[in-house]
Amino acid sequence: MLNVLDIVRHVFWNDQLFDRDFLPPEADLEKCQITLADLATMTGAERIAVFQECGIHNSLHPVFLRALQRLTAVNGSGKIADNYMLHHHLSAHNWSPSLSSAHLLGYSFVNSEAFSTDKVDGPIPRPKGKMVLDSGGAISKTKYNGLLNQGATCYLNSLLQALFHISEFRWTIYQMPTGEEAEEKNDTGVKRTKSIPYALQRLFCLLQRGNEAVDTTELTESFGWSSTDSFIQHDVHEMTCKLLDNLENKLNHVQQSGKGDHSSHTKNNAISQLFVGVLENFVCVDEVGYHGSREELFYDLQLVVKNTTDIYTSFERFFQVEVLDGKNKYCLENNGKKSYHRAEKGVRLKLTPPILLLHLARFDYDIERGETKVLSRWDYYNNLDLSKYMPHASKEDTDYTLCSVLVHSGSDAGFGHYFCFLRCSDAWYRFNDEDVSPASLREVFGANFGGFKLNYWGSEVPNTTNAYMLVYIRTSQIGHF
């Protein structure tokens, strides 16, 4: 198994690529026995502390984090031996920037291949009546641009592509008033904005009108990130909620400026109209006739993968009623007097949004191993019917169609690589950072279900490429793909 010394020796120990002054003596590295498996359980800040302890120069910390991400995504943290074959069957000690796997250390390529150069010019129209993907002909009909990976921003790239290709969301971003947003110079003297909506507008415009992969540095700097933060992998679910919440608050501030009311989830807020649904948490105590409920707003629903088989069994688990009895009876208080009763507690789906985001709980916590990845098979489908959970809603409100699949590749919770599949027009495409290519239905569905398979020697090995987030759009509002 590779330790810190092995990684430095096989990946970085090349006089043509790096100044040896940036690397510590081999004798110093031998003192650090931390393995790749150890590093996989650490946070980004903890890994950087290890690099500093080993005497690795600060300038190599970002590319070192990038290398660790790629190594574990392809091979897993506990299975890498010396001279292990990496991307494109390339040994680590033969690496160079000119080779096709140079992005192992963060060298980006602009590989968004043009399937057609036919592009429609003119103003960006709002889609009429339908939630149309790639609508209005404003995006090149068969050509899509990728996003450059800053180091460990593959998860952010996947999320941004999924959101960008929803035309109603794209139109909402373009309509945000950002004319007064200030630009400031960053450390390198380049003008940058601290406004997330403004940075997102500029990014979307480049994706829509450009012909090459787009840099996301301006957007991440508007988050308040440093260059080191861009090499630390964050959680997709958390990033989604923070981004949508920021945009929603921006719209609320504009709509209610001067009224003193900046409450979130305003009824006429375009972001909440697209993404926010309503759950009803309830408690029923039949013996005293008590029925209590509380509404809860959500951007996404988190579905359990462990011990479930597909999307519907996860929904069954989500809406399963819990019985409170025995030592866990429900407490009611009346005039200062407490009483305990048998009760039923659960959650109902009261209102679903046009764009339904489903976050799959692929990561679990083990008391001995820490955070682990759930690798069991879990199926999802092109069409989703939620009528069972909303019996009083119309069929138009409960039928959904799959439009995006965000995928995590890697056997470890702390490392791995993200990419996504998007339905664009009449076909599926794979968006993998800078690379954009057509995708088959097998790649979109079966290849990302997880589970186990037999290798060449007949041993059972896990499929470590799994769906992590699904984006469904209400079928009645799609119009066309």
N, C-alpha and C positions, 0 to 999 in steps of 0.2 A: 504494500500500500504506500502511496506517495506521502512523504512528509514535506515540511517546508523546504528542506534542503533539496530534495528530489525535484520539486517543482521549479525551484530557482535554477538548478543545474540543467534540467531538460528543456525548460521553456525560455528562460531568460539568459542563460550563460552563453552569450554569443557576442563576441567583440564587434561584429559588424552591425549589430542592432542597438546595443546599449553600452554606455560608458561603464567600464568595470568599476569605476570609482563610486558608482551609485549602488553597487552590490557589496555586501559585507564579505569578509574572508570566509572561506569554506569552514574553517575551524570554529568560527563564531556561529555559523548556521547549524553545525552539528550539535550544539548545545540545546537547540530548540527541537524537541521531539514531537511537537504537535503535528498530528496527521490531518489529511484532508477531511476525514470523518469528524475530527474535533472541530475544524473550522466550519463545517456545515451546520453545527449546532449553535454557532455564535452569531451575534448581531454584527452589522457592518462596522460599528464603532469598536467592538471587541476584536474583530479581525485586524483592523488598522492598528490597534494596540499591540497585537502579536507581531505585525510587520515592524513596528517601531522597536519592539523588544529584540527582534532579530537583527536590527541594524539596517533594514531595507530603506533606501532613500525615499523621502516623501513623494518625489515625482513619479515613483513606480507604484505607489499605492493604488491609484485608479486602474491601471492596466493589470495589476496583480489581482484585484477584485474581479475584473472582467475575465481573466483566465480561469479563476476558480469557478465562476459561474458556468462557463462553457464546459470545463472539464466534468463537472458534476452533472450537468444537464445531459451530456452524451453518455457518460459511463457510470454515474452513481458515485457516491462518496466513498464507498467501501470496497470498490472493485477495480481500482486503478493501480496497475503495476508499472514498473519502469519500462519505458519505451512503448507504453500502451498506444495503440493506434487511435488517432483522433479523427476529426472531420476529414472526409474524403480519403480515408486510410492513410493519413499522414502522421508519422511519428513526431512527437513533440520536439525532439532534439533537431529535427530537420526543418523547423518552422522558419519562414521568412516573410516579410511584408508583401513580396511579389506573388506569393502563392494564393490559391483560391480560398484558403481558410485563414487568411491574415486577420480577419475580424475576431479571431480568438483573443487577441490582445487589444481589441477596440479600434482597429483600422476600418473605417466605414467605406463601403462601396456604393455607388449610385447604380443600382441594378434594376430599377423599375423598368421592365421591358415594355416598349411601346407595341401593343398589339395592333394599333391603328393610330395614325396621326390626324384622323378626321376629328376636328373639334368645332363646336358651335360657339360662335361669339355672340356678344350682346348682353343685355342686363340679366341679372339673376332673378328669375321670377319666383314667386311663392307658389308652391303646389296648391292646386285648387281642389278642395274637398277631400282629397285622398292623402294618406300617409305614404307618399311615394318614395322609393329608394332611387337615388340618382335621377331625380325628376327634372323636367323642363329642358333637358338637353344642355344644361349649363356645364355639366362635366363632360369631358371627352367620352364618347359613347363606349369605346372598348379599350380605353387606356387609363390606368390608375397608377398613381404615384405612391411610393413607399415613404417611410419615415426613418431618418438616421437614428441609430442606437448610440446614445451618449456613453454607454458603458453597461448599465443595467436597467435601462428604461424600456425594455421590450414589453413589459406589462403595460406601461403607459401608452406606448405606440399602438398596442392592440385595442385598448379602450378608445383612444382617439379615432382610430379608423372606424370602429363600430359606430361611434357617435356621428362622425363626419358623413357617413354614407346614409344617414337618415335625413332626408331633405328638409323635413319640417324643423328638425333640430338645427340644421345648418342655417336655415332661413332665420330662425329665432336669434342665433348668434349674430348674424349679419345686421339684424335690426336693433341690436343693443346700442344705445347712445354712448359713444366713447370718445367724442370729439374733444372733451376737456381732460382726458386722461394724460397725465404728465409722463414724459420720458426722462430718464436720468441715465447718466453715463455709468457703466459698470467698471470693474477693476481694470479692464483692458482699454477703457476709453470709448467703447462702443455704446451708443444710446440704447437703453433697454427700458421697458415699461414695467411698472409694478402692478398693472391692472391685468388680471387674468382674462376677462372678456376681451380686452383689446388685443392681447397676445394671441388669444384663440382666433379672433377674427383674421389676424394677419396670417396665422398658420393655415387656416382653412382656405384663405384666398390663394396661398401658394400651392396647396394641394389641388385646388380646383383649376387654377390657370397655368400652373407650371408644367414642366416636362421632365423633372428629375426628383429624386428623393429629397425630402424637406427636413431641415434641421429643427429640433424642438427646444433648443437652448433658451430662446427668448421666453417661451412658455414656462419652462422650469424655473427660470430666474424670476418670473412673476410670482411663482409659488414661494419665493424666498429661499430657494435651494442654492447651495454652493456646488462647485464641480464635484466635490466628494459625495454629496447627497445623490448625485446622478449615478453613482456606482453602488448605491445601496438599494436593494430591491424592496419595494414597499408592497403592501397588500392591495390587490385590484379592487376588492370590495370597499375597503376604506377609502381608496383614491376616488372611486366612483361617487360615493356619498359626499365627500368633501368638495369635489369639483361641481357637482350638481347643486349642492347647498350654496356654494359661493355664487354661482350664476343666478340662482333663484333670489338670493339676498340682494344681488345687484339690481335685478328687475324690481324687486319690492321697494328698494330705496328710490329708484327713478319714479315709479308709479305713485309713491306716497310721500314724495319729497315735500316737506313743509307741513305735513299733517300730523307729525309726531307719532305715527303708528308704523313701525317697521316689522310687524309680526310676519313670521315665515308662512309659506304655503298660502299666499293670497289667491282668492278664487280665480281672478283673471290673469294670474301669472303664467306666462307661456311655458316655463319649465315645469311647474307643478301640473299643468294641464296635460303635459306629455308623459311624465314619469311617476307622479305621486298617486298611490292607491290608498285605500282605507281598510284597515283591519278592525274588527270589533272583539275586544277581550271581554269575556263574560264569566259570571259566577252564578250558579243556580242552587238555592237551598230550598228544596221542595217542601220540607216539613214545616217551614214557617212562611212559605210563599215569597221568599226573597229572590229577586232577579236583578243583579247589578251588571252594568256594562260600561266600557270605556273605549272610545275610539283611539286608534293609533295610526298615524300616517307612515307610509314607507316609500322609499325609493326602489328597493328591491326586496325580494323574498329569499331567505336563506333556507335551502333544502338540505336535509341530512342525506349523505351518501352511504355511510357506514350502516350495514345490516339492512339495506334496502336494495331493490333490484332495478328500478327504473324511476322515471319522473313521477309516475302516478302513485307508486308505493311511497315515495317521499312526500307527496302531497297528503296521502292518507296519514302518515306520521305527523305531518305539520298540523293537521286539523283534528288529530285524535283527542278525544275528551279525557281529561284526567279526573279521577275520583279522589276526593279528599276525605279520608276516613281514618279511624283509629287514632293514632297519635298525631295525625296530620289533618285533623278536622279544621274546618273553616271557622274563624272567629268573627262573631257579630257583636257589635257594641250598641246598647240602647240605654240612654240616660246614665252613662257611666258604668253600666252593668254588662259584663262580658258573658257570652254564651258560645258553645262550640257545637257545630253541626256537621253532619255528612253533607258534602256538596259536590257539584260537578263544575269543573273549570276548563275553559277552552278558548279557542279563537275562531272567528268566522271571517270569511272574505266578503266585505260589504261593498267595495267598489274597486274595480281594477282599472289601471291606466291604459291608454292606447299602446304605450311601449312598456312591456313587462320584462324587467330584468330579474333573472334568476341566478343567484349566487350559490354554487355547489360547494358544500362543506367537505372538500377533499383532504383537508388537513385536520389531524386529531392530536390529542395530547396523551402521551404515555408516561406514566410516573417514572419509569426506568430510562426510557430513551428520549424523553422530551417530546417536542413536536414531531410528528410523523405524518407521512402521506398515506391516505386511504387509497389502495390500488385495486380494490374489488371492482367487478364489472357493474356498470350502471348505464342503462339505456335511456336515450332521449329520442324524440320523434319530430318529424317535420311539422306535424299538426298537433295542437294542444287544445283539449276540450275541458273547460273549467265549469261546465254547467252543473256538475254534481255538487260543487261547493258554492254555487250561486243559483239555487233552484228558482228564484223569483226573477232572475235577470233574463233578458232576451238573448237569443242565440248569437246575435250580432256582437253582443258584449262579451261573450264567453269563448268564442272561437279565435285561436291565435295561430300564426304561422311563424316558423323559425326563420330568422334573418341573419343572425350572427352567432358564432361559436368561438369563445375565447379559450385557448388551450394552454395548459401547463405541461411542459416536457421535462421530466427529471424524476428521480426516485426519492429525492429529499425535499422536505418542506422548506429548508433554508436556502436552497439553491434551485437552479433550473432556468428554463427559457420559456418565454411566452410568445405565442403568435395567434393569429385568428383566421377564421374562415368567414367570408361575407358573401351574401347573396346579392349580386349586382346584375340588374336587368334580368336576363333569363339564365344566368349561370352562376356557379360558385367560384370564388377566387380565394387563394391563400395569400394573406398579407403577413410576411415574415420580415419585420423591420424594413430594410431597403428593398427586399425582393418581393415582387408581386407576380403570381403565376396562376393559371387556371387550376381548379381542383375538381376531382371526381367526387361522386356521392359517397363512395367508400371512404375517401379521405375525410369527408365532413362528418360522417356518422360512425360507422363501425370501427374505424381506426382510433377513435377517441373515447370509446366506451370503457376502456380499462380492462381489467380481468387478467387472466394468465394464459400463456401459450407454451407450446413445447419448442425447445431449441433443437439444434442439429443433433445433439446427443440424447434427446428424449427427456431432458429435464424441464421441469415447469419453471418458467420465468415470467415476471410481471410485465405487462404492457404499461410503461411509465408515461405515455403520452395520453393525457386525459382532459376532457372538457372541464373547465373551471367556472365559466360563466356563460349563460345562454341569454340571447336577446330575442324575444318574441314580439311581434307586432300584430295588433288586432286585424284579423283577416279582412274584415269589411272596410278597413281603411288603408290597405296596402295599395290597391289599384293595379299596379303591375310591378314586376321585379326588374 
